Amino acid sequence: MTLEEIHGQQPVPSGHDWMHGAGTALHDLLVSAQRRGCLTAGVYESAKLMNVDPDNVAFCVLAADQEDEGDIALQIHFTLIQAFCCENDIDIVRVNDVAKLAAIVVPNEESGEPRDLHCILITNPNEEGWKDPALEKLNLFCEESRNVNDWVPTITLPE
């Protein structure tokens, strides 16, 4: 018996329109955050930022491909990041396609090398009153997912 059956809730199938809407919203948020300089990529960079200024983190994306599932160190980092996000009320989602993320998030300008995209944080910009509609959609998506006991929902990015 699953937790959803115990509480009388039905899990939401992943094929719903709002799931596709969440993927589009995540794409839009990543583009907007990168343009504004509010995107931190990399497991270690993200951990440092969350340790120094957790109140500035607005959203977290964890990404892993099939081959990453066997990486125990990465899975431990994911578990710690998820715990930290839950403790600090930071919405968090998973993406199962690092290549699609790489197509959205451009390489590091300083070195020209590809970024570590296993963890991406969206931070609050210095601009007062900045409200990103994509972030609001994703916050609502995460809230709805938690209502059906999916604490770290998986989002599929659009093609």
C-alpha positions as CSV (number, residue, x, y, z in Angstrom):
1,M,0.0,0.0,0.0
2,T,1.4,3.4,-1.0
3,L,1.2,6.6,1.0
4,E,-1.2,8.0,-1.5
5,E,-3.6,5.1,-0.9
6,I,-3.4,5.5,2.8
7,H,-4.3,9.2,2.6
8,G,-6.9,8.6,-0.2
9,Q,-5.0,10.7,-2.6
10,Q,-4.3,9.7,-6.2
11,P,-0.9,10.4,-7.7
12,V,-1.1,12.7,-10.7
13,P,0.1,11.0,-13.9
14,S,3.1,12.7,-15.5
15,G,1.3,13.2,-18.8
16,H,-0.9,16.1,-17.7
17,D,-0.8,19.5,-19.4
18,W,0.4,21.1,-16.2
19,M,3.5,18.9,-16.3
20,H,4.3,20.2,-19.8
21,G,3.6,23.7,-18.5
22,A,6.0,23.2,-15.7
23,G,8.7,22.1,-18.2
24,T,8.1,25.3,-20.3
25,A,8.1,27.4,-17.1
26,L,11.4,25.9,-16.0
27,H,12.9,26.6,-19.5
28,D,11.7,30.2,-19.3
29,L,13.0,30.6,-15.7
30,L,16.4,29.3,-16.6
31,V,16.7,31.7,-19.5
32,S,15.5,34.7,-17.5
33,A,17.7,33.9,-14.5
34,Q,20.8,33.5,-16.7
35,R,20.1,36.8,-18.4
36,R,19.7,38.6,-15.1
37,G,22.8,36.9,-13.5
38,C,20.7,35.0,-11.0
39,L,21.8,31.5,-11.9
40,T,24.4,29.4,-10.0
41,A,25.4,26.1,-11.6
42,G,27.4,23.3,-10.0
43,V,27.0,21.1,-7.0
44,Y,29.9,22.7,-5.1
45,E,29.1,26.3,-6.1
46,S,25.5,25.7,-5.1
47,A,26.4,24.2,-1.7
48,K,28.7,27.2,-1.0
49,L,25.9,29.7,-1.9
50,M,23.3,27.8,0.2
51,N,25.7,27.8,3.1
52,V,26.5,31.5,2.9
53,D,23.1,33.0,1.9
54,P,20.2,30.5,1.9
55,D,17.6,33.3,2.1
56,N,18.7,34.5,-1.3
57,V,17.9,31.1,-3.0
58,A,14.5,31.1,-4.7
59,F,14.6,27.7,-6.6
60,C,16.7,24.6,-7.0
61,V,17.0,22.2,-10.0
62,L,18.8,18.8,-9.6
63,A,19.7,17.1,-12.9
64,A,21.0,13.6,-13.5
65,D,21.1,11.3,-16.6
66,Q,20.8,7.5,-16.5
67,E,24.5,7.1,-16.1
68,D,24.6,9.5,-13.1
69,E,22.1,7.3,-11.2
70,G,25.0,5.0,-10.2
71,D,27.2,7.8,-9.0
72,I,27.0,7.4,-5.2
73,A,28.8,10.7,-4.4
74,L,26.4,12.6,-6.6
75,Q,23.4,10.9,-5.0
76,I,24.8,11.8,-1.5
77,H,25.1,15.4,-2.6
78,F,21.6,15.4,-4.0
79,T,20.3,14.0,-0.7
80,L,22.0,16.7,1.3
81,I,20.9,19.5,-1.1
82,Q,17.3,18.2,-0.9
83,A,17.4,18.2,2.9
84,F,18.8,21.7,3.0
85,C,16.1,22.9,0.5
86,C,13.3,21.3,2.6
87,E,14.7,22.8,5.8
88,N,14.9,26.3,4.2
89,D,11.6,26.2,2.3
90,I,13.3,26.2,-1.1
91,D,11.2,24.6,-3.9
92,I,13.2,21.9,-5.7
93,V,12.7,19.8,-8.9
94,R,14.5,17.1,-10.7
95,V,15.3,17.0,-14.4
96,N,16.4,13.7,-16.1
97,D,18.1,15.2,-19.1
98,V,21.4,17.1,-18.5
99,A,21.8,17.6,-22.3
100,K,18.6,19.6,-22.5
101,L,19.8,21.7,-19.6
102,A,23.1,22.3,-21.4
103,A,21.2,23.5,-24.4
104,I,19.5,26.1,-22.3
105,V,22.3,27.2,-19.9
106,V,25.3,28.5,-21.9
107,P,28.9,27.6,-20.9
108,N,30.8,29.6,-18.3
109,E,31.9,32.9,-19.9
110,E,35.1,33.1,-18.0
111,S,36.6,29.7,-19.0
112,G,34.4,28.8,-21.9
113,E,34.1,25.3,-20.4
114,P,30.8,23.6,-19.9
115,R,29.3,24.0,-16.4
116,D,28.5,21.3,-13.9
117,L,24.7,21.3,-14.4
118,H,23.8,18.6,-11.8
119,C,22.6,21.4,-9.5
120,I,21.3,24.8,-10.5
121,L,20.1,27.5,-8.1
122,I,18.0,30.5,-9.0
123,T,18.7,33.4,-6.7
124,N,16.7,36.5,-6.0
125,P,18.1,39.4,-8.1
126,N,19.0,42.7,-6.5
127,E,16.1,44.3,-8.2
128,E,13.2,45.0,-5.8
129,G,9.8,43.7,-6.8
130,W,11.2,41.3,-9.4
131,K,8.4,38.7,-10.0
132,D,9.0,36.1,-12.6
133,P,5.8,34.5,-13.8
134,A,7.7,31.3,-14.6
135,L,9.0,31.1,-11.0
136,E,5.4,31.6,-9.7
137,K,4.2,28.8,-11.9
138,L,6.9,26.5,-10.7
139,N,6.2,27.4,-7.1
140,L,2.6,26.5,-7.6
141,F,3.6,23.2,-9.4
142,C,5.8,22.2,-6.4
143,E,3.1,23.0,-4.0
144,E,0.6,20.9,-5.9
145,S,3.2,18.1,-6.1
146,R,3.7,18.2,-2.3
147,N,-0.1,17.9,-1.9
148,V,0.2,14.4,-3.5
149,N,3.3,13.6,-1.5
150,D,5.8,14.1,-4.4
151,W,8.3,16.2,-2.5
152,V,10.9,16.5,-5.4
153,P,8.9,16.3,-8.6
154,T,10.5,15.4,-11.9
155,I,10.0,17.8,-14.8
156,T,10.5,17.1,-18.4
157,L,12.0,20.0,-20.4
158,P,10.4,20.8,-23.7
159,E,12.2,19.9,-27.0
